[in-house]
Amino acid sequence: MTLPAEISQRDLRLRSKDIMDAVELGQSFTVTRGGRPMGQLIPLRRRFVSRTQFALASEHAATVHLEGFRASQDAALQVALDDPYAR
């Protein structure tokens, strides 16, 4: 069952089982009150993504340079480990 992407507060109250079942299947909703958007209801768990789907989705991702990434992490960690009272 596909529900509209925008649901009223009243619909949420009256049809909560159907709506939560749809959320569990990956559907998201904008909840309205008096016709004004009040919040979003989104799934916390995503559906399983196969290795092939992940590879296709990652084709245009930025390249990560391992040495630069490690250096920036080390620098951030060093700042966190420094004694704030040392002068």
N, CA, C and O of each residue as an XYZ file, in Angstrom:
348
protein
N       0.846     -1.181      0.000
C       0.000      0.000      0.000
C       0.891      1.244      0.000
O       1.742      1.394      0.877
N       0.705      2.119     -0.959
C       1.456      3.363     -1.009
C       0.588      4.483     -0.453
O      -0.551      4.674     -0.879
N       1.128      5.201      0.482
C       0.422      6.320      1.099
C       0.997      7.616      0.549
O       2.123      7.629      0.051
N       0.239      8.710      0.631
C       0.788      9.994      0.160
C       1.983     10.401      1.012
O       2.061     10.048      2.189
N       2.905     11.136      0.424
C       4.114     11.546      1.136
C       3.815     12.563      2.232
O       4.616     12.739      3.151
N       2.680     13.225      2.141
C       2.289     14.212      3.149
C       1.049     13.702      3.871
O       0.030     13.414      3.244
N       1.142     13.593      5.188
C       0.017     13.091      5.975
C      -0.303     14.077      7.086
O       0.586     14.740      7.620
N      -1.573     14.165      7.424
C      -1.986     15.064      8.499
C      -1.753     14.403      9.852
O      -1.608     13.184      9.954
N      -1.721     15.226     10.869
C      -1.587     14.720     12.227
C      -2.735     13.750     12.535
O      -2.541     12.733     13.201
N      -3.910     14.075     12.048
C      -5.074     13.222     12.260
C      -4.880     11.863     11.583
O      -5.161     10.827     12.185
N      -4.394     11.862     10.319
C      -4.115     10.601      9.628
C      -3.096      9.769     10.396
O      -3.233      8.550     10.505
N      -2.074     10.435     10.929
C      -1.049      9.727     11.692
C      -1.668      9.040     12.903
O      -1.339      7.897     13.218
N      -2.561      9.745     13.570
C      -3.225      9.187     14.745
C      -4.147      8.023     14.367
O      -4.151      6.990     15.037
N      -4.921      8.190     13.300
C      -5.922      7.191     12.934
C      -5.363      5.998     12.161
O      -5.908      4.897     12.240
N      -4.281      6.212     11.415
C      -3.738      5.159     10.550
C      -2.295      4.824     10.910
O      -1.494      4.480     10.041
N      -1.970      4.924     12.191
C      -0.574      4.771     12.602
C       0.016      3.414     12.201
O       1.184      3.348     11.818
N      -0.760      2.339     12.279
C      -0.215      1.027     11.908
C       0.186      0.997     10.431
O       1.291      0.573     10.093
N      -0.717      1.449      9.553
C      -0.404      1.470      8.119
C       0.803      2.357      7.826
O       1.662      2.016      7.013
N       0.848      3.496      8.504
C       1.944      4.446      8.269
C       3.263      3.869      8.763
O       4.274      3.957      8.066
N       3.269      3.280      9.953
C       4.506      2.709     10.477
C       4.957      1.501      9.647
O       6.157      1.277      9.493
N       4.012      0.725      9.115
C       4.379     -0.368      8.206
C       5.060      0.176      6.959
O       6.036     -0.401      6.478
N       4.548      1.288      6.433
C       5.148      1.907      5.248
C       6.537      2.451      5.561
O       7.445      2.350      4.735
N       6.708      3.029      6.755
C       8.028      3.526      7.164
C       9.007      2.359      7.252
O      10.158      2.469      6.830
N       8.544      1.257      7.796
C       9.401      0.078      7.905
C       9.863     -0.410      6.531
O      10.951     -0.971      6.399
N       9.037     -0.196      5.517
C       9.389     -0.589      4.154
C      10.210      0.472      3.420
O      10.572      0.286      2.258
N      10.506      1.595      4.108
C      11.381      2.611      3.530
C      10.712      3.899      3.099
O      11.388      4.794      2.592
N       9.403      4.026      3.282
C       8.716      5.248      2.862
C       8.888      6.339      3.918
O       8.918      6.052      5.115
N       9.001      7.586      3.473
C       9.116      8.746      4.360
C       7.868      9.604      4.244
O       7.192      9.602      3.215
N       7.569     10.338      5.308
C       6.378     11.178      5.333
C       6.688     12.549      5.922
O       7.561     12.687      6.779
N       5.967     13.552      5.455
C       5.939     14.857      6.093
C       4.610     14.940      6.821
O       3.551     14.763      6.219
N       4.667     15.209      8.115
C       3.461     15.293      8.925
C       3.044     16.766      9.001
O       3.853     17.646      9.295
N       1.756     17.005      8.728
C       1.246     18.383      8.727
C       0.204     18.569      9.825
O      -0.442     17.616     10.261
N       0.055     19.816     10.259
C      -1.015     20.203     11.167
C      -1.615     21.481     10.610
O      -0.918     22.478     10.428
N      -2.893     21.445     10.344
C      -3.541     22.610      9.754
C      -2.969     22.958      8.389
O      -2.978     24.123      7.991
N      -2.470     21.955      7.668
C      -1.906     22.176      6.341
C      -0.461     22.651      6.345
O       0.138     22.802      5.280
N       0.117     22.891      7.535
C       1.513     23.352      7.631
C       2.423     22.187      7.997
O       2.103     21.430      8.913
N       3.542     22.024      7.310
C       4.485     20.949      7.653
C       5.013     21.132      9.072
O       5.443     22.222      9.449
N       4.976     20.057      9.852
C       5.426     20.118     11.241
C       6.656     19.244     11.502
O       7.442     19.539     12.401
N       6.826     18.186     10.735
C       7.957     17.290     10.965
C       8.021     16.213      9.908
O       7.179     16.128      9.014
N       9.044     15.396     10.039
C       9.226     14.307      9.092
C       9.289     12.989      9.833
O       9.825     12.902     10.937
N       8.743     11.984      9.218
C       8.785     10.629      9.731
C       9.581      9.835      8.717
O       9.125      9.604      7.597
N      10.782      9.416      9.116
C      11.678      8.741      8.184
C      12.155      7.421      8.781
O      12.249      7.298     10.003
N      12.457      6.437      7.945
C      12.956      5.165      8.459
C      14.370      5.315      9.013
O      15.192      6.032      8.443
N      14.646      4.646     10.108
C      15.989      4.658     10.677
C      16.873      3.598     10.045
O      18.078      3.795      9.887
N      16.279      2.490      9.690
C      17.034      1.410      9.058
C      16.782      1.443      7.569
O      15.640      1.521      7.116
N      17.828      1.384      6.839
C      17.714      1.335      5.387
C      17.636     -0.116      4.947
O      18.082     -1.020      5.654
N      17.080     -0.318      3.805
C      17.002     -1.665      3.266
C      18.388     -2.131      2.848
O      19.282     -1.319      2.612
N      18.553     -3.415      2.762
C      19.823     -4.006      2.367
C      20.227     -3.515      0.984
O      19.411     -3.463      0.064
N      21.478     -3.161      0.856
C      22.022     -2.731     -0.432
C      23.066     -3.762     -0.841
O      24.011     -4.031     -0.099
N      22.889     -4.324     -2.006
C      23.834     -5.340     -2.476
C      25.179     -4.697     -2.813
O      25.283     -3.481     -2.976
N      26.181     -5.526     -2.910
C      27.524     -5.050     -3.259
C      27.500     -4.345     -4.615
O      28.150     -3.315     -4.794
N      26.755     -4.899     -5.563
C      26.657     -4.314     -6.900
C      26.001     -2.935     -6.842
O      26.483     -1.991     -7.468
N      24.898     -2.816     -6.089
C      24.235     -1.522     -5.959
C      25.156     -0.506     -5.295
O      25.199      0.653     -5.707
N      25.894     -0.932     -4.270
C      26.817     -0.032     -3.587
C      27.915      0.435     -4.532
O      28.266      1.615     -4.553
N      28.453     -0.490     -5.311
C      29.517     -0.146     -6.262
C      29.008      0.847     -7.297
O      29.706      1.807     -7.624
N      27.815      0.634     -7.812
C      27.245      1.570     -8.793
C      27.016      2.949     -8.185
O      27.282      3.963     -8.829
N      26.526      2.992     -6.957
C      26.261      4.266     -6.293
C      27.559      4.984     -5.927
O      27.571      6.207     -5.789
N      28.648      4.233     -5.770
C      29.922      4.817     -5.353
C      30.818      5.241     -6.509
O      31.895      5.792     -6.280
N      30.397      4.995     -7.734
C      31.249      5.290     -8.888
C      31.692      6.743     -8.953
O      32.807      7.030     -9.388
N      30.843      7.652     -8.529
C      31.152      9.078     -8.640
C      31.574      9.697     -7.321
O      31.624     10.921     -7.197
N      31.875      8.871     -6.343
C      32.319      9.382     -5.040
C      33.729      9.949     -5.172
O      34.511      9.535     -6.028
N      34.027     10.899     -4.308
C      35.359     11.509     -4.311
C      36.406     10.479     -3.887
O      36.124      9.588     -3.086
N      37.601     10.608     -4.427
C      38.699      9.729     -4.056
C      39.258     10.185     -2.721
O      39.479     11.377     -2.506
N      39.487      9.239     -1.831
C      40.059      9.540     -0.525
C      41.539      9.197     -0.570
O      41.913      8.074     -0.909
N      42.374     10.159     -0.230
C      43.812      9.938     -0.175
C      44.157      9.541      1.253
O      44.062     10.351      2.175
N      44.554      8.299      1.423
C      44.736      7.721      2.743
C      45.730      8.496      3.607
O      45.465      8.730      4.786
N      46.862      8.895      3.043
C      47.876      9.599      3.836
C      47.351     10.945      4.342
O      47.563     11.308      5.499
N      46.668     11.675      3.469
C      46.104     12.962      3.879
C      45.009     12.796      4.918
O      44.905     13.590      5.853
N      44.199     11.768      4.754
C      43.138     11.497      5.718
C      43.734     11.171      7.082
O      43.297     11.700      8.105
N      44.736     10.295      7.086
C      45.384      9.946      8.364
C      46.041     11.153      9.004
O      45.967     11.317     10.222
N      46.681     12.002      8.213
C      47.339     13.187      8.762
C      46.319     14.123      9.394
O      46.559     14.662     10.474
N      45.188     14.322      8.735
C      44.175     15.216      9.309
C      43.562     14.611     10.571
O      43.244     15.340     11.510
N      43.393     13.300     10.604
C      42.885     12.650     11.814
C      43.890     12.757     12.952
O      43.514     13.032     14.092
N      45.163     12.542     12.649
C      46.200     12.666     13.677
C      46.264     14.092     14.220
O      46.417     14.293     15.425
N      46.148     15.071     13.340
C      46.189     16.471     13.782
C      44.993     16.793     14.678
O      45.138     17.479     15.690
N      43.829     16.304     14.311
C      42.635     16.544     15.127
C      42.755     15.859     16.477
O      42.353     16.421     17.496
N      43.304     14.651     16.495
C      43.473     13.917     17.734
C      44.497     14.608     18.626
O      44.312     14.682     19.841
N      45.567     15.111     18.035
C      46.601     15.775     18.828
C      46.035     17.009     19.527
O      46.362     17.267     20.686
N      45.201     17.763     18.841
C      44.577     18.947     19.451
C      43.726     18.515     20.631
O      43.727     19.170     21.673
N      43.002     17.419     20.476
C      42.118     16.946     21.545
C      42.931     16.452     22.729
O      42.460     16.542     23.863
N      44.150     15.925     22.506
C      44.955     15.394     23.583
C      45.802     16.449     24.275
O      46.303     16.211     25.374
N      45.968     17.591     23.663
C      46.775     18.645     24.288
C      46.142     19.085     25.606
O      44.918     19.130     25.728
N      46.974     19.404     26.581
C      46.490     19.877     27.868
C      46.038     21.328     27.712
O      46.858     22.189     27.395
N      44.766     21.619     27.924
C      44.283     23.001     27.742
C      44.880     23.962     28.756
O      44.828     25.175     28.550
N      45.463     23.442     29.877
C      46.024     24.316     30.913
C      47.532     24.501     30.759
O      48.146     25.302     31.464
N      48.117     23.751     29.831
C      49.565     23.910     29.599
C      49.811     25.209     28.867
O      49.105     25.540     27.914
N      50.822     25.952     29.318
C      51.133     27.240     28.679
C      52.567     27.304     28.281
O      53.010     28.311     27.729
